[in-house]
Amino acid sequence: MKQPEMLFFPASEWVPNHPFLPVLVYRDVLAAGEKDRARAFERLFYDAGWQGLWRNGVFSYQHYHVGAHEVLGIAKGSAELLIGGPDGRALQVRAGDCLVLPAGTGHKQNSGSDDFRVVGGYPPGQHADIETTAATPGELKIIASLPLPKSDPVYGSDGPLVSLWRKDIQG
């Protein structure tokens, strides 16, 4: 089981980011020989209990979600994503990588290959909204108190997300 890289982001201009949960970056989750990475990510996420699965890209404008944590499995191609809002970090991703963004985390695609494709999803009971303006005080409370996923979208109930995010909550 590969341990993810953890990235913490403070608020960035109008993007709140999450007050205490890190972004998790899993590199090379799927083997280079995997023929259909989109299907493989869907299977991983579904088996881990994540829902609302979709296939597409990443919007080219900065946005975040109040009502959901989000997983992004890079199924094809490569891209540079800006994570953490306008003052965040440019992150290079490629097929086989996976990111888990806690609610409130800003993200957008800066550039990408023509074949760049992502499989995304959310923990049960959570649904993504698309926010492009500053969060209200009520939305900030929702972001901070949104339930944690019961499973890691890649490794299931014993995966790193479960222990890493709970550790961050417990201090």
URRASUL-V288514 format. One record per pair of residues at least 12 apart in sequence whose C-alpha atoms are under 10 Angstrom apart, sorted by the first residue. I is the first residue (numbers start at 0). GAP is how many residues later the second one is. D is the distance in Angstrom with one decimal. If there is no record, write none. Layout:
# URRASUL-V288514
((I	GAP	D) (I	GAP	D))
This chain:
# URRASUL-V288514
((0	28	9.1) (0	153	9.5) (0	154	7.6) (0	158	7.9) (0	159	8.5) (1	24	7.2) (1	25	8.0) (1	26	8.9) (1	27	7.7) (1	152	9.9) (1	153	9.2) (1	157	9.3) (1	158	8.4) (2	21	9.1) (2	22	8.7) (2	23	7.0) (2	24	8.9) (2	156	8.8) (2	157	6.5) (2	158	9.1) (2	161	9.9) (3	19	9.1) (3	20	5.6) (3	21	5.1) (3	22	4.6) (3	23	7.3) (3	25	9.9) (3	94	9.1) (3	95	8.8) (3	96	9.6) (3	156	7.4) (3	157	8.4) (3	160	9.6) (4	17	9.1) (4	18	8.0) (4	19	5.7) (4	20	5.0) (4	21	6.5) (4	22	8.4) (4	94	9.5) (5	15	9.1) (5	16	5.6) (5	17	5.7) (5	18	4.9) (5	19	6.5) (5	20	9.2) (5	93	10.0) (5	94	9.8) (5	158	9.0) (6	14	8.8) (6	15	5.2) (6	16	5.0) (6	17	6.6) (6	18	7.9) (6	76	9.3) (6	77	9.1) (6	82	9.2) (6	94	9.8) (7	12	7.7) (7	13	7.1) (7	14	4.7) (7	15	6.4) (7	16	9.1) (7	76	8.3) (7	80	9.7) (7	97	9.7) (8	12	8.9) (8	13	7.4) (8	14	8.2) (8	74	8.5) (8	75	5.7) (8	76	8.5) (8	78	9.2) (8	79	7.0) (8	80	8.8) (8	96	8.0) (8	97	9.3) (9	74	7.7) (9	75	9.2) (9	77	9.3) (9	78	8.6) (9	95	9.5) (10	73	7.8) (10	74	7.7) (10	75	9.6) (10	76	8.8) (10	77	9.0) (10	93	9.2) (10	94	8.9) (10	95	9.2) (11	72	6.9) (11	73	5.3) (11	74	6.1) (11	75	5.6) (11	76	7.0) (11	93	9.7) (11	94	8.5) (12	72	7.3) (12	73	6.8) (12	74	7.4) (12	75	9.9) (12	120	9.9) (12	121	8.3) (13	49	9.8) (13	71	7.9) (13	72	8.5) (13	92	9.4) (13	118	8.4) (13	119	6.3) (13	120	4.5) (13	121	7.4) (14	47	8.4) (14	48	7.6) (14	49	7.3) (14	69	7.5) (14	70	5.5) (14	71	7.7) (14	72	9.4) (14	73	9.7) (14	89	7.2) (14	90	7.3) (14	91	5.9) (14	92	9.3) (14	116	9.0) (14	117	8.1) (14	118	7.4) (14	119	6.1) (14	120	7.4) (15	48	8.4) (15	49	9.9) (15	50	9.6) (15	68	8.5) (15	69	8.1) (15	87	9.2) (15	88	5.6) (15	89	6.9) (15	90	7.6) (15	117	9.7) (15	118	7.2) (15	119	6.7) (15	120	9.8) (15	123	9.6) (15	124	7.5) (15	127	8.9) (16	47	7.9) (16	48	9.4) (16	49	9.7) (16	66	9.3) (16	67	6.2) (16	68	7.4) (16	71	9.6) (16	84	9.2) (16	85	7.9) (16	86	7.2) (16	87	4.3) (16	88	4.0) (16	89	6.0) (16	90	9.5) (16	118	9.9) (16	123	9.4) (16	126	8.7) (16	127	9.8) (17	48	9.7) (17	51	9.9) (17	66	9.1) (17	83	8.9) (17	84	6.2) (17	85	6.2) (17	86	5.1) (17	87	5.9) (17	88	9.1) (17	122	8.7) (17	125	6.8) (17	126	6.8) (18	83	9.5) (18	84	9.5) (18	85	8.5) (18	86	9.5) (18	121	8.9) (18	124	8.3) (18	125	6.5) (19	82	9.3) (19	124	7.9) (19	145	8.8) (19	148	6.6) (19	149	7.1) (19	151	9.2) (20	80	8.8) (20	81	6.4) (20	82	8.8) (20	83	9.9) (20	84	9.5) (20	123	8.9) (20	127	9.8) (20	143	8.7) (20	144	6.2) (20	145	9.0) (20	146	9.5) (20	147	6.3) (20	148	7.6) (21	78	8.7) (21	79	7.7) (21	80	6.9) (21	83	9.1) (21	139	9.7) (21	142	8.7) (21	143	7.6) (21	146	8.3) (22	46	9.9) (22	47	9.9) (22	48	9.9) (22	60	8.7) (22	61	8.9) (22	76	7.1) (22	77	5.8) (22	78	5.0) (22	79	6.2) (22	80	9.6) (22	82	7.9) (22	138	9.8) (22	142	9.7) (23	47	9.3) (23	74	8.2) (23	75	5.6) (23	76	5.1) (23	77	6.8) (23	78	8.6) (23	136	9.2) (23	137	7.7) (23	140	9.3) (23	141	9.5) (24	46	10.0) (24	47	9.7) (24	66	9.6) (24	68	9.3) (24	72	7.5) (24	73	6.0) (24	74	4.6) (24	75	6.7) (24	76	8.9) (25	47	9.3) (25	67	9.8) (25	70	8.8) (25	71	5.7) (25	72	5.0) (25	73	6.1) (25	74	8.4) (25	128	8.9) (26	47	9.9) (26	66	8.3) (26	67	8.5) (26	68	9.2) (26	69	6.9) (26	70	4.6) (26	71	6.5) (26	72	8.6) (27	46	9.6) (27	65	9.6) (27	66	8.3) (27	67	7.6) (27	68	4.8) (27	69	4.9) (27	70	7.8) (28	12	9.2) (28	44	8.9) (28	45	9.5) (28	66	9.0) (28	67	5.3) (28	68	5.7) (28	69	6.9) (28	125	7.9) (28	126	9.8) (29	43	9.6) (29	44	9.5) (29	45	9.1) (29	65	8.1) (29	66	4.7) (29	67	7.3) (29	68	9.1) (29	124	9.9) (30	64	9.4) (30	65	6.9) (30	66	9.9) (31	63	8.2) (31	64	7.3) (33	41	10.0) (33	62	8.8) (35	39	7.8) (35	40	9.0) (36	36	8.7) (36	37	8.0) (36	38	4.9) (36	39	7.2) (36	58	7.7) (36	59	7.1) (36	80	9.8) (36	81	9.5) (36	82	9.0) (37	16	9.7) (37	17	7.7) (37	35	7.8) (37	36	7.9) (37	37	4.8) (37	38	7.7) (37	57	9.5) (37	58	9.3) (37	79	8.1) (37	80	7.4) (37	81	6.2) (37	82	9.7) (38	16	9.9) (38	36	8.4) (38	80	8.7) (39	33	9.5) (39	35	8.5) (39	56	9.7) (39	79	9.6) (40	12	9.6) (40	31	9.1) (40	32	6.2) (40	33	8.4) (40	34	7.3) (40	55	8.7) (40	56	10.0) (40	57	8.9) (40	77	9.2) (40	78	6.7) (40	79	8.7) (40	80	10.0) (40	112	9.0) (40	113	8.0) (41	12	8.5) (41	13	9.2) (41	31	8.6) (41	33	9.7) (41	77	6.9) (41	78	8.3) (41	79	8.7) (41	111	9.7) (41	112	9.9) (42	110	9.9) (42	111	9.4) (43	29	9.8) (43	108	9.6) (43	109	6.6) (43	110	5.6) (43	111	7.6) (43	112	8.2) (44	26	8.5) (44	27	9.9) (44	28	9.1) (44	74	9.2) (44	75	8.6) (44	76	7.4) (44	77	8.8) (44	78	9.3) (44	106	9.5) (44	107	8.5) (44	108	4.9) (44	109	6.2) (44	110	8.8) (44	111	8.4) (45	75	8.9) (45	77	10.0) (45	107	8.0) (45	108	9.5) (45	110	9.8) (46	104	9.8) (46	106	8.2) (46	107	8.7) (46	108	9.2) (46	109	7.4) (47	75	9.1) (47	101	9.8) (47	102	8.8) (47	103	6.0) (47	104	6.6) (47	105	5.3) (47	106	6.9) (47	107	7.1) (47	108	4.7) (47	109	7.1) (47	111	9.6) (48	72	9.9) (48	73	9.0) (48	74	7.0) (48	75	6.8) (48	100	9.1) (48	101	8.4) (48	102	7.2) (48	103	8.9) (48	104	7.5) (48	107	8.0) (48	108	9.2) (49	20	9.4) (49	21	8.7) (49	70	9.4) (49	71	6.2) (49	72	5.4) (49	73	4.6) (49	74	5.8) (49	75	9.3) (49	76	9.4) (49	99	8.5) (49	100	9.4) (49	101	8.2) (49	102	8.8) (49	103	6.4) (49	104	9.7) (49	106	9.6) (50	69	8.9) (50	70	5.6) (50	71	5.3) (50	72	6.0) (50	73	5.8) (50	74	8.3) (50	75	8.5) (50	76	9.0) (50	102	9.9) (51	68	7.9) (51	69	5.2) (51	70	6.1) (51	71	8.3) (51	72	8.3) (51	73	9.4) (51	74	8.7) (51	75	7.6) (51	76	9.0) (52	18	9.4) (52	19	9.8) (52	66	6.8) (52	67	5.5) (52	68	4.4) (52	69	7.3) (53	18	9.6) (53	64	8.1) (53	65	5.6) (53	66	5.3) (53	67	6.4) (53	68	9.8) (54	17	9.6) (54	18	9.4) (54	19	9.9) (54	20	8.9) (54	62	6.9) (54	63	5.6) (54	64	4.6) (54	65	6.5) (54	66	9.1) (55	18	10.0) (55	19	9.6) (55	60	8.5) (55	61	5.5) (55	62	5.4) (55	63	6.7) (55	64	8.1) (56	15	9.4) (56	17	9.0) (56	18	9.8) (56	19	9.8) (56	22	9.7) (56	51	9.8) (56	52	8.3) (56	55	9.4) (56	58	9.4) (56	59	6.6) (56	60	5.1) (56	61	5.2) (56	62	8.0) (56	63	9.0) (57	14	8.9) (57	21	9.4) (57	23	8.2) (57	49	8.1) (57	50	6.1) (57	51	5.5) (57	52	9.3) (57	53	9.9) (57	54	9.7) (57	58	9.0) (57	59	8.3) (57	60	7.3) (57	61	9.8) (57	62	9.5) (58	22	9.7) (58	48	8.2) (58	49	5.5) (58	50	5.9) (58	51	9.0) (59	21	9.0) (59	22	9.6) (59	47	8.8) (59	48	5.2) (59	49	4.8) (59	50	6.3) (59	51	8.1) (60	21	9.6) (60	45	9.7) (60	46	7.9) (60	47	5.3) (60	48	7.1) (60	49	8.4) (60	71	8.3) (61	19	10.0) (61	20	8.1) (61	21	8.8) (61	22	9.1) (61	23	6.6) (61	24	7.4) (61	43	9.8) (61	44	6.1) (61	45	5.4) (61	46	4.8) (61	47	8.1) (61	48	9.5) (61	68	9.7) (61	69	8.7) (61	70	6.7) (61	71	9.5) (62	20	9.8) (62	21	9.6) (62	22	7.8) (62	23	9.9) (62	41	8.7) (62	42	8.0) (62	43	5.3) (62	44	5.7) (62	45	6.7) (62	66	9.4) (62	67	6.3) (62	68	5.4) (62	69	5.0) (62	70	8.0) (62	71	10.0) (63	19	9.9) (63	20	9.1) (63	21	8.6) (63	37	9.2) (63	38	9.4) (63	39	7.1) (63	40	5.3) (63	41	5.4) (63	42	4.6) (63	43	6.4) (63	44	8.9) (63	64	8.7) (63	65	7.8) (63	66	6.1) (63	67	5.3) (63	68	7.0) (63	69	9.1) (63	70	9.9) (63	71	9.6) (64	36	9.3) (64	37	8.5) (64	38	5.4) (64	39	5.3) (64	40	7.1) (64	41	8.0) (64	42	9.5) (64	62	8.6) (64	63	5.6) (64	64	5.3) (64	65	5.6) (64	66	5.9) (64	67	9.1) (64	70	9.9) (64	74	9.7) (64	78	8.4) (65	36	9.3) (65	37	5.5) (65	38	5.6) (65	39	8.8) (65	60	9.7) (65	61	8.9) (65	62	7.2) (65	63	6.5) (65	64	8.0) (65	65	7.4) (65	69	8.3) (65	73	6.4) (65	74	7.8) (65	75	9.4) (65	76	6.7) (65	77	5.5) (65	78	9.3) (65	80	8.6) (66	35	10.0) (66	36	6.7) (66	37	8.5) (66	55	9.7) (66	58	9.4) (66	59	6.0) (66	60	5.8) (66	61	5.7) (66	62	6.4) (66	63	9.3) (66	72	8.6) (66	75	7.1) (66	76	6.9) (66	79	7.2) (66	80	9.8) (67	33	9.0) (67	34	7.5) (67	35	5.3) (67	36	8.4) (67	53	9.3) (67	54	6.4) (67	55	7.3) (67	56	9.4) (67	57	8.6) (67	58	4.9) (67	59	5.4) (67	60	5.2) (67	61	7.7) (67	74	9.6) (67	75	8.2) (67	78	7.5) (67	79	9.0) (67	80	9.7) (67	81	9.8) (68	31	7.3) (68	32	5.8) (68	33	4.5) (68	34	4.5) (68	35	8.1) (68	36	8.7) (68	52	8.6) (68	53	6.0) (68	54	6.8) (68	57	7.5) (68	58	8.5) (68	59	7.9) (68	74	9.0) (68	77	8.3) (68	78	9.1) (68	79	8.3) (68	80	8.1) (69	29	8.2) (69	30	5.7) (69	31	5.2) (69	32	6.5) (69	33	7.2) (69	34	10.0) (69	35	9.3) (69	50	6.9) (69	51	5.8) (69	52	5.0) (69	53	7.5) (69	56	9.1) (69	57	9.1) (69	58	7.8) (69	83	9.6) (70	27	7.2) (70	28	5.7) (70	29	4.4) (70	30	6.3) (70	31	8.8) (70	47	9.6) (70	48	8.0) (70	49	5.3) (70	50	5.4) (70	51	6.4) (70	52	8.7) (70	81	9.5) (70	82	7.1) (70	83	9.2) (71	25	8.5) (71	26	5.6) (71	27	5.1) (71	28	6.4) (71	29	8.0) (71	45	9.8) (71	46	6.2) (71	47	5.8) (71	48	4.6) (71	49	7.0) (71	50	9.4) (71	81	9.6) (72	20	9.7) (72	21	9.4) (72	22	8.0) (72	23	7.0) (72	24	6.1) (72	25	4.3) (72	26	6.5) (72	27	8.7) (72	44	8.6) (72	45	5.5) (72	46	5.0) (72	47	6.2) (72	48	8.9) (72	80	9.6) (72	81	9.2) (73	19	7.3) (73	20	6.2) (73	21	4.8) (73	22	5.6) (73	23	5.4) (73	24	5.9) (73	25	8.4) (73	42	7.7) (73	43	6.3) (73	44	4.7) (73	45	6.5) (73	46	8.8) (74	19	8.0) (74	20	5.1) (74	21	6.2) (74	22	8.0) (74	23	8.9) (74	40	9.4) (74	41	7.6) (74	42	5.5) (74	43	5.3) (74	44	6.5) (74	45	9.9) (75	18	7.2) (75	19	4.8) (75	20	7.8) (75	21	9.7) (75	37	8.9) (75	38	9.5) (75	39	6.1) (75	40	5.1) (75	41	5.0) (75	42	7.0) (75	43	9.5) (76	16	8.6) (76	17	5.8) (76	18	5.5) (76	19	9.2) (76	35	7.5) (76	36	5.7) (76	37	7.4) (76	38	5.2) (76	39	4.2) (76	40	6.6) (76	41	9.1) (77	14	7.4) (77	15	5.5) (77	16	4.1) (77	17	6.2) (77	18	9.6) (77	19	9.5) (77	33	8.7) (77	34	5.7) (77	35	5.6) (77	36	8.7) (77	37	7.9) (77	38	5.6) (77	39	8.3) (77	40	9.8) (78	12	8.2) (78	13	5.9) (78	14	5.5) (78	15	6.5) (78	16	9.2) (78	30	7.1) (78	31	7.5) (78	32	5.5) (78	33	3.8) (78	34	6.2) (78	35	9.4) (78	36	9.7) (78	37	6.8) (78	38	9.4) (79	12	4.6) (79	13	6.3) (79	14	8.9) (79	28	8.8) (79	29	6.1) (79	30	5.5) (79	31	5.3) (79	32	6.1) (79	33	9.3) (80	12	7.4) (80	26	6.8) (80	27	5.6) (80	28	4.5) (80	29	5.5) (80	30	7.2) (80	31	8.5) (81	24	7.9) (81	25	5.5) (81	26	5.4) (81	27	6.2) (81	28	6.4) (81	29	9.4) (82	18	8.9) (82	22	7.2) (82	23	5.7) (82	24	4.5) (82	25	6.8) (82	26	8.8) (82	27	10.0) (83	17	9.4) (83	20	8.9) (83	21	5.6) (83	22	4.6) (83	23	6.1) (83	24	9.1) (84	19	9.6) (84	20	7.2) (84	21	4.5) (84	22	6.2) (84	23	8.2) (85	20	8.0) (85	21	8.8) (85	22	9.4) (86	19	9.8) (87	17	9.7) (87	18	8.1) (87	19	8.7) (88	18	9.6) (89	17	9.7) (89	18	9.6) (89	19	9.2) (89	20	8.1) (90	18	9.6) (90	19	9.5) (91	18	9.9) (91	19	9.6) (91	20	9.3) (92	19	9.2) (92	23	9.9) (93	18	9.5) (93	19	9.6) (93	22	8.4) (93	23	9.7) (93	24	10.0) (94	21	8.2) (94	22	8.4) (94	23	8.7) (95	22	10.0) (96	21	9.9) (97	20	9.2) (97	21	9.3) (97	22	9.5) (97	55	9.3) (97	56	8.3) (98	21	9.5) (98	54	9.7) (98	55	9.9) (99	20	9.5) (99	21	9.6) (99	22	9.5) (99	52	9.0) (99	53	8.2) (99	54	9.7) (99	61	8.6) (100	21	9.9) (101	41	8.4) (101	42	9.6) (101	44	9.3) (101	46	9.0) (101	47	10.0) (101	63	9.5) (102	25	9.0) (102	37	9.7) (102	39	8.9) (102	40	5.6) (102	41	8.1) (102	42	9.7) (102	43	7.7) (103	27	8.9) (103	31	8.6) (103	35	9.1) (103	36	8.1) (103	38	9.4) (103	39	6.0) (103	40	8.6) (104	38	9.5) (105	25	9.2) (105	26	9.2) (120	32	8.8) (121	27	8.7) (121	31	8.8) (122	24	9.1) (122	25	8.2) (122	26	5.6) (122	27	8.0) (122	28	8.3) (122	29	9.4) (122	30	8.4) (123	23	9.9) (123	25	7.8) (123	26	8.9) (124	22	9.5) (124	24	9.8) (125	20	8.8) (125	21	8.9) (125	23	9.6) (143	25	10.0) (147	13	9.3) (147	14	8.1) (147	17	7.6) (147	18	7.9) (147	21	9.6) (148	12	8.3) (148	13	7.3) (148	16	9.0) (148	17	9.8) (149	12	6.7) (150	12	9.6) (151	13	10.0))
